[in-house]
Amino acid sequence: MKIRQLLTMGMIAAFTAGMASTTISAGAQQTASVRGTAKKEAKKPYTDYSVRARNVQQGQIGGTTQLDSDGNFSLANLAPARYSVELLNRDGKVVCTEGPYNLTQQLAKDDVNISCNKVPAAWWLIGAAAAAGITAGVLTASSAQ
């Protein structure tokens, strides 16, 4: 009978320890980060500019930081979400925006290059789709006559 009691107590202890470690790891939250540069858009002194991460689903600011003296930035401890990155001038006005970046599965984006003059790929796709739609409409109208 003593062996049975010892086995039962050992199993209870092992089960309790396993549950405790699961609870601890479930309570630990993962965080996301965004790093990059804004040298093309910010003018010296770069430290007059700041960068902020905006949660695109909620519209809330996840974090803000100043550019360093080389025009680089790093935003850490962001809750996992989709973020756009906004470059702000010394008056707090948005100069330009990059993104959005999905930081829910890949928790780090380390190569953001803020560049207002580039046309986002999504705009190219929309333009191509519109051109294809116009062409199809012209061809359909021509064949109907």
Sine and cosine of phi, psi and omega as CSV:
sin_phi,cos_phi,sin_psi,cos_psi,sin_omega,cos_omega
0.00,0.00,-0.58,0.82,-0.01,-1.00
-0.90,0.44,-0.61,0.79,0.01,-1.00
-0.90,0.44,-0.66,0.75,0.01,-1.00
-0.90,0.45,-0.66,0.75,0.01,-1.00
-0.91,0.41,-0.66,0.75,0.02,-1.00
-0.90,0.43,-0.68,0.73,0.05,-1.00
-0.89,0.46,-0.67,0.74,0.02,-1.00
-0.89,0.45,-0.72,0.69,0.00,-1.00
-0.90,0.45,-0.63,0.77,0.03,-1.00
-0.90,0.43,-0.66,0.75,0.02,-1.00
-0.92,0.40,-0.62,0.78,0.03,-1.00
-0.90,0.43,-0.69,0.73,0.01,-1.00
-0.89,0.45,-0.70,0.72,0.01,-1.00
-0.90,0.43,-0.67,0.74,0.00,-1.00
-0.90,0.44,-0.70,0.72,0.00,-1.00
-0.89,0.46,-0.68,0.74,0.02,-1.00
-0.90,0.43,-0.64,0.77,0.04,-1.00
-0.90,0.43,-0.65,0.76,0.03,-1.00
-0.91,0.40,-0.63,0.77,0.00,-1.00
-0.90,0.44,-0.69,0.73,0.00,-1.00
-0.93,0.36,-0.56,0.83,0.06,-1.00
-0.92,0.40,-0.67,0.74,0.01,-1.00
-0.90,0.43,-0.66,0.75,0.01,-1.00
-0.90,0.43,-0.72,0.70,-0.02,-1.00
-0.94,0.35,-0.51,0.86,0.05,-1.00
-0.94,0.34,-0.50,0.87,-0.01,-1.00
-0.98,0.22,-0.37,0.93,0.00,-1.00
-0.97,0.24,0.83,-0.56,-0.03,-1.00
-0.99,-0.13,0.63,-0.77,0.09,-1.00
-0.99,0.13,0.50,-0.87,0.07,-1.00
-0.83,-0.56,0.35,-0.94,-0.02,-1.00
-0.92,-0.39,0.24,-0.97,0.03,-1.00
-0.54,-0.84,0.44,-0.90,0.04,-1.00
-0.73,-0.69,0.75,-0.66,0.05,-1.00
-0.71,-0.70,0.45,-0.89,0.05,-1.00
0.11,-0.99,-0.42,-0.91,-0.05,-1.00
-0.66,-0.75,0.39,-0.92,0.06,-1.00
-0.72,-0.70,0.48,0.88,-0.07,-1.00
-0.87,0.50,-0.55,0.84,-0.06,-1.00
-0.95,0.31,-0.47,0.88,-0.09,-1.00
-0.96,-0.28,-0.54,0.84,0.00,-1.00
-1.00,0.09,0.54,-0.84,0.05,-1.00
-0.96,-0.29,0.43,-0.90,0.01,-1.00
-0.93,0.36,0.60,-0.80,-0.03,1.00
-0.97,0.25,0.76,-0.65,-0.03,-1.00
-0.86,0.50,-0.49,0.87,-0.05,-1.00
-0.92,0.40,-0.14,0.99,0.11,-0.99
-0.97,0.24,-0.18,0.98,-0.05,-1.00
-0.95,-0.32,0.45,-0.89,0.08,-1.00
-0.73,-0.68,0.26,-0.97,-0.02,-1.00
-0.78,-0.63,0.64,-0.76,0.08,-1.00
-0.72,-0.69,0.47,-0.88,0.05,-1.00
-0.97,-0.25,0.82,-0.57,0.00,-1.00
-0.93,-0.37,0.82,-0.57,0.07,-1.00
-0.92,0.39,0.90,-0.43,-0.12,-0.99
-0.96,0.28,-0.40,0.92,0.04,-1.00
-0.97,0.23,-0.63,0.78,-0.09,-1.00
-0.97,-0.24,-0.29,0.96,-0.03,-1.00
0.98,0.20,0.06,1.00,-0.04,-1.00
-1.00,0.06,0.48,-0.88,0.06,-1.00
-0.99,0.14,0.83,-0.55,0.00,-1.00
-1.00,0.06,-0.44,0.90,-0.01,-1.00
-0.01,-1.00,0.42,-0.91,0.01,-1.00
-0.66,-0.75,0.61,-0.79,0.07,-1.00
-0.49,-0.87,0.42,-0.91,0.09,-1.00
-0.99,0.14,0.46,-0.89,0.16,-0.99
-0.93,0.38,0.54,-0.84,0.10,-1.00
-0.99,0.14,-0.03,-1.00,-0.08,-1.00
-0.92,0.40,-0.24,0.97,0.05,-1.00
-0.98,-0.18,0.04,1.00,0.01,-1.00
1.00,0.07,0.29,0.96,-0.01,-1.00
-0.98,-0.22,0.33,-0.95,0.03,-1.00
-0.59,-0.81,0.34,-0.94,0.06,-1.00
-0.52,-0.86,0.84,-0.54,0.06,-1.00
-0.90,-0.44,0.88,-0.47,-0.02,-1.00
-0.89,-0.46,0.10,-0.99,0.05,-1.00
0.87,0.50,0.59,0.81,0.08,-1.00
-1.00,0.04,0.60,-0.80,0.11,-0.99
-0.93,0.37,0.64,-0.77,0.02,-1.00
-0.85,0.53,0.82,-0.57,-0.02,-1.00
-0.14,-0.99,-0.08,-1.00,0.12,-0.99
-0.99,-0.11,0.80,-0.60,-0.08,-1.00
-0.82,-0.57,0.62,-0.79,0.28,-0.96
-0.98,-0.20,0.49,-0.87,-0.02,-1.00
-0.94,-0.35,0.83,-0.55,-0.07,-1.00
-0.92,-0.38,0.74,-0.67,0.11,-0.99
-1.00,-0.08,0.79,-0.62,-0.02,-1.00
-0.90,-0.44,0.62,-0.78,0.09,-1.00
-0.99,0.12,-0.04,-1.00,-0.08,-1.00
-0.90,0.43,-0.34,0.94,0.03,-1.00
-1.00,0.01,0.02,1.00,0.01,-1.00
0.99,0.13,0.19,0.98,0.03,-1.00
-1.00,0.05,0.64,-0.77,0.01,-1.00
-0.95,0.32,0.85,-0.53,0.04,-1.00
-0.99,0.12,-0.74,0.67,0.07,-1.00
-0.24,-0.97,0.17,-0.98,-0.09,-1.00
-0.75,-0.67,0.60,-0.80,0.11,-0.99
-0.85,-0.53,0.44,-0.90,0.07,-1.00
0.95,-0.31,-0.29,-0.96,0.19,0.98
-0.99,0.14,0.40,-0.92,0.02,-1.00
-0.89,-0.45,0.74,-0.68,-0.01,-1.00
-1.00,0.06,0.97,-0.26,-0.01,-1.00
-0.96,-0.28,0.58,0.81,0.05,-1.00
-0.99,-0.12,-0.54,0.84,0.01,-1.00
-0.95,-0.31,-0.72,0.70,0.12,-0.99
-0.99,-0.12,0.95,-0.30,-0.17,-0.98
-0.99,0.13,-0.05,1.00,0.00,-1.00
-0.71,-0.70,0.74,-0.67,0.12,-0.99
-0.84,-0.54,0.94,-0.34,-0.16,-0.99
-0.94,-0.33,0.11,0.99,-0.10,-1.00
-0.76,-0.65,0.59,0.81,0.01,-1.00
-0.96,0.29,0.79,-0.61,0.04,-1.00
-0.85,-0.53,0.98,-0.22,-0.05,-1.00
-0.96,0.29,0.89,-0.45,-0.04,-1.00
-0.59,-0.81,0.97,-0.25,-0.08,-1.00
-0.95,0.31,-0.37,0.93,-0.11,-0.99
-0.99,0.13,-0.21,0.98,0.00,-1.00
-1.00,0.09,0.57,-0.82,0.03,-1.00
-1.00,0.02,0.81,-0.58,-0.01,-1.00
-0.86,0.50,0.55,-0.84,-0.01,-1.00
-0.84,0.54,-0.56,0.83,0.00,-1.00
-0.88,0.48,-0.59,0.80,0.01,-1.00
-0.93,0.38,-0.62,0.79,0.06,-1.00
-0.88,0.47,-0.67,0.74,0.00,-1.00
-0.91,0.42,-0.66,0.76,0.03,-1.00
-0.90,0.43,-0.68,0.74,0.03,-1.00
-0.89,0.46,-0.68,0.74,0.02,-1.00
-0.91,0.42,-0.65,0.76,0.02,-1.00
-0.91,0.42,-0.64,0.77,0.03,-1.00
-0.91,0.41,-0.67,0.74,0.02,-1.00
-0.89,0.45,-0.65,0.76,0.03,-1.00
-0.91,0.41,-0.62,0.78,0.03,-1.00
-0.91,0.41,-0.65,0.76,0.03,-1.00
-0.91,0.41,-0.70,0.71,0.02,-1.00
-0.87,0.49,-0.70,0.71,0.02,-1.00
-0.89,0.46,-0.63,0.78,0.01,-1.00
-0.91,0.40,-0.65,0.76,0.02,-1.00
-0.91,0.41,-0.70,0.72,-0.01,-1.00
-0.90,0.43,-0.64,0.77,0.01,-1.00
-0.91,0.40,-0.67,0.75,0.00,-1.00
-0.92,0.38,-0.61,0.79,0.00,-1.00
-0.92,0.39,-0.65,0.76,-0.03,-1.00
-0.97,0.25,-0.34,0.94,0.01,-1.00
-0.98,0.22,-0.34,0.94,-0.06,-1.00
-1.00,0.09,0.00,0.00,0.00,0.00
